[in-house]
């Protein structure tokens, strides 16, 4: 690592940390059903929550015009007060607030680094890509929320998975750019290991997409058994009955989506174990070995967390830990692929 790159690396890692925090708060927002509490989006106007009771009442009255209140919350036992509204508002506001901070943390240092000529041309290009990814992620967030403000008081699970997965990808690419600066020296690449790691990353991202599907459809609240689904079946009968065809069942049906997510977990574990045992035949350096060992450890932790999250019916704390470890797993996957590629 070149000394002059230290500040840039810290900047990129700060972005990784904020993306991590933003997605975790996004998970809390989803699990507490808070995501539809803010019914519009303004770049500056909503930076802070309402500061007076009159403003809170105005926001609450506006919220009452939308399906979540009209079809769900107003019928809750004990009613739904402005105090209840403030609680769900907080998590959605905090999620957006971190996104705004992330934008500031990225843009201002980026401009400063440009002025001071701290960035080489490849890093400038990568940083511009990151800037575009951040803007696109903000659009995906509102695109997701908007789907729950029309008729059905729940966001599209396709849009939720898009928003979630793109956040993971943005995180991984930010980490990759930082690793390019930490390890600037190129060397010979073991192509066979690199290719296995690429497949592992691909299947991990598919699994993350299906994690978004499960979250969006609340599919973790059914078939709370392992290793088999309900009634002792490997693939439950409901998978074939809930939609008109298997494609729809595996993308829109609760049982079908859960079946893919729980089955794909074995594939992800298997390919990462294959990478580990294959890597033992090569003379790898310390960083490569530790990266792959950490990857295997975290994939087993993630598998176990997934099983317990399912068995206990997705309690908030366990769902969050499962999502947090997914970030750690993706970090280890990104690091291992980088060390096997450059």
N, C-alpha and C positions, 0 to 999 in steps of 0.2 A: 504493500500500500504506500503510495506516494504521500509525503507529508502535506503537500498542498491540497490533497483531496480529502483531508480529514473533515473539514467543515461541511463539505458537500455530502460526505457519507453520513454524518450526524443528521444533516437535513433530511436525507432520504429515509433514514431509520425513524426519524420523528414522524414522517409521513406514514410509515408502516404502523407505528404505534397508534396514531390517530385513526387510521383505517380499522385497525383491530378494535379499538374502543367503540368506534361508530357502529361496527357490525354487532358487537356484543350488546350495546344499548338497543340496536335494532331488534335483536333477539328478544330482549326483555319487552320491547314495545309489542312485538308479535304475540308473545306468550301471555301478556297481560291485556290483550285485545285493546291496545291503545292507539293503533296505527291510523284510525279514521277520525281521531279527535280534532285534528286541524283540517278544516275542509277547503282551504285554499292555500296558495303558495305565493309568497312575495319575497324577493331577494333581500330587502332590507326591513320591511314593515314588521315581520314576525321574528326579528332577531331576539327580542325579549318578550316574555309572556305578558299578558295584560297586567297593568300595574295598579289598577283601581278596581273596586267592586263593580262599578258601572261598566267598565270594559270587560270584566269577566262575565257579567250578565249578558252583555251584547254578544260575546263569543258563544256563550251557552245557548242563547236563543237562535243564533245562526246554526249551531250544531243540531238543534232540534228539527231543522228543515230536511235533514238527510236520513237515509234508510236505517243506519245503525241505531239511531235513537227511536225512530218511528216503529221499527219492526222488532227491536230487541230490548234496548235499555229501558225504555219507558214502562215495560211490562215486568221488570225485575221485582222480586219480592222486596218490599220496603221502599220501592221507588228508586229513582235515579236523580240525586240532588246535584246542585252546583259543586258541592264538595267532592262528590264522586267524579264529576267531570274534570275538576282540577287535577285529580290523581292521574287519569288517563292522558290528559293534555300534557302533563309534565314529561312523560317518556317520549312522546312524539316530538315535543319541542326540543328536548335535550338531544335527541337523535339528529335533528336538523341543525341544532346549534353546533354540535361537534363537526358536522359537515361544513358549516361556514368557517369554523376555526381552521379546519383542514385546508380549505381554499386559501385562507390568508397565509397560513404557514407554508404553503407551497409557492404561491405567486410572489410574495414580497421577497423572500430569499432568492428565488429564481432570478428576479430582475436584478437584485444586488449582485449575484454571482455573474450575471451577464455584463454588468457595468464594470466589475472588477476583473473580468476576463478569467474567471476561475474555472470555467467549463470548457472542455475541448468540444470539437464539432460533434463527435458521436454522442457525447453526454447531452449536448443541447438538443439534438434530434430526439433522443430518448425522453428527455424532460418535456418536450413539446407533446410527445405522444401521451405521457402521463397527464399533462394538463388537459388534453382532449378527453382522456378516459375519465378524469374527474368530472368534467362538465357533462359527459354522457351519463355517468352514474347518477348525477343529480336529476337529469331528465328521466332516467329509468325509475327513480324513486317516486317522482310525481306521477309518472305513467302508471305505476303500480297502485298508488293511493287512489287515483282517479277512478280505477275500475271498481272500487268499493263504494263510490259516492253516487251511483246512478240508480240501480234497482236492487241488486243483491248487496246486502251489507257485509260483504267480505271481499277481499281483494282477489284478483285472479291468481291462481297458484302458478300459472305460467309466468306472469309478470313478477311475482314474488321470487321465483327461482331465477329469473333473469337478473333482477336487482341484486340478489344474494350472490349468485355465481360471479357476476361481473365485479362485485366488490372483492371477492377472493382473488380473481384474476388480476385486478389492479394492485392488490397487496403483493401478490407474487411477482408481478413485473417490477414494482418499486424495489422489492428486495433484490431481484435479479440485477437491476441497474446498480444498486449499491455494491453487490458482489463483484460486478465488472470492475469497479474502482478499487475494491479491496484486493482482488487478485488480477492485476493487469497483465501478468506474464502468461503468454500462450504456451501450450505444450502439446505433446502427442495425446490423442484421444483414443480410448478403448471403445471403438464404435459399437461393439456388441452390447457392452454394459450401458452405454449411452442410449441405445435404442430401447433396451428393456426399461430404463428409467423413463423414457418418453411415453411408452405404453402405460407405465404405472401412473404417470401424471394424467394421462388421458382418462383412464378409468377412475381415478380419484376425482377428477372434475365432473364426470358423469354421475358419480356417487353424490357429489355436492349438489348437483342439479336435482337429483331425486330427493335429497334431503330437503330442498326447497319445496318440492312437490308434496312431500309428506307433511311439512309444516303448513303449507297453504291449504291443504285439504283436511287438516287435523287427522291424518291417517294413522298417527301414532296412538290414537285413543281406542283403536280396535285391535283384535287379535293379539292381546297382551300376553303372549305365550312364546316360549323359545325352548328348543330349536324349531319346533313345528308351529304352524298357525293354529287357529281355533279348531276344535274337534280332532286334534291330532293329525291334521292334514299338512303335507308339505306345501301344496298350493291349494288354498281353500276354494270350495265350490263357488263362493261369492265372487271370486275373480272373474269367472266366466259368465256370471249372471248380471253384474251391475251395469254393464255397458253393452252396446250392440255388437261390438267386435273386440278382439284382443288388443288391437292398437289403441282403441279408446280406453279399454280396461287398464292398460299399462301406462297410460298418460293422464287419464281423468278419473279413474275409479279408485276409491280409497284402498280397497283390498289389493288391487292390481299394482298400484304405486308402492304400497308397503312391501308387497312380495318382491318387486324389483329391487327396492332399497335394501331389504334384509338379505337377499340372495347375492346382490352385487358386492356386498361386504366381504363375502368369501373370496370373490374374484380379486378384490383389492388386496386382501391379506395374502392370497396365493401369489400374485405377481410380485409383491414386495419381498416375500420369502424367496422366490425364485431369483430375484436380483441379489439378495444377500448371499445365497449359496453359490450362485454363479460368480460373484465378486471375489469369493475366497480363492478362486483359481488364478487370480491376477495379483501382481505385486503393486498394491495400491498404497498411496501415501496416507499419513495419519488423518488428514482432513476427510479424505474420501471414505476411509474405513469408519470413522466416527459418524459421518453423515448417514451412511447406510445403516449402521447399528442403531442410531437414534431413530431413524425412519421405521425400522422394524419394531422397536420398542413402542413407539407412539401408535403404530397401526394396531397393535394388540390392545393397547389402552383404549383406543377409539372403538374397537370392536366390542370390548367389554362394556364401555359406557353406553354404546348403542343398545346392547342387550338389556342392561338395567333400566335405561330410559324407557324402553318398550315395556318391560315387565311391570314397572311402577306407574305406567300410564302418563308419562311425560310430566313429572313435577317440574316446576319452574327452575329450581336449582340444578336439577340433573340435566334438563334440556340445555341450560346455559353452559354447564361444564362440557357437555358433548360438543357444543358449538365452539367453545374456547379451544378444546383439544383439536378440533378440525383445523383451526388456524395453526396450531403447533405442528400438526401433521403436514399441512401444506408447506409450511416453512421448511421443514426437514426435507420434504420432497423437492422443493425448489433448490435448496442448498445442495442436495446430493446430485441432482441433475446438472447444476452449474459446475460442480467439481468434476463430474464425469464428462463434461462437454468442452471445457476450456482449460 
